[in-house]
Amino acid sequence: MADERPPSDAEKRAAEVARTADAWRSSQPYFDAVWRLVGGVGVGVGGGFMLDRWLHTTPWLLVAGSVVGMVAGFVGFFQSITKASKQK
């Protein structure tokens, strides 16, 4: 039988980093889905707010932008989740 040496500290750290990287890679589609939701809402609210200030229509374009942003965010969110579930 061959004598096996115990793994060194560097090898243990490298294995831990590899496991952590694999966990981050596998969770990436879900982070993408969340950012699509947050981004859609943020762009809609920000755009509505800016248009309201420019056109002096407060609060109507903010409300409309919020609704459009929520719809766009949820559509992107569900597309990302559907795509992630098909890859597994």
N, C-alpha and C positions, 0 to 999 in steps of 0.2 A: 504494500500500500504506500501511496505517496503521502509524504507529510504535507498537510495543508496548513498554511500559516493563517492566522486570524487577519481579517481586513484591517488595514491601517485607518487612522483617523481621516486622512484625506479621501480614502475610498468610501468611507461611511458618509462623509459630507457630500461627495459626488453622487452617491446613490440617493441621498435625501433630496438633493437639488433636482435630480432626474424625476423623482416621484412628484415633487412640487410642480415642475414644469409640465408633466403629464396632466396633473389635476387642472392647472390653468388652461392648458390646451383643450381639455374636454369641456370646460365650462365656458369657453369663448363664445359659442353660439348663443348662449343665454344672456351673456353680457351685451352682445350685439342687439338682441331683442329688446332688452331694457333701455338701451341707449336710443333705439329707434322710437320707442314710446316717449321717453323724456324729451328727445330732440324734436319730435313732431309737435308736442305740446308747447315746448319752449319757443319754437319758431312761430307757431300760430299766435301765441300770446304776445310775443315781442313785435311781430308784424302788425297785429291789430292795435297794439298800444301806440306804435309809431304812426300808423295811419290816422288814428284818432287825434293825435297831437297835431299832425300836419293838416288834416281836414276839419278839425274842431267839431267832431261828431261824437264826443265822449258820451257814453261808453259803448256805443253800438258796434263799432268795428272791433273793439277789444273782445266783446262777446262773440261776434261772428268769427274772429280769428281764433278764439279759444275753441270754439266748436269744430272748426275746420282742422285745427291742430290736433285735437283729441281724436277725431276720425282718422286723420292721416297717421297719427301715432299708433292707434290700435290696429289699423290695417298693416302697417309695417311690422308691428309686434307679432301679430298672428302669422304673417308670412315668414318671419324669422323662426318662430317656434315650429311651424309646419315643416320648414326646410330642415331644421335641426332634428326633428323627430324622424324624418325620412332617411337621414344619413345614418341613423343608428341601426 
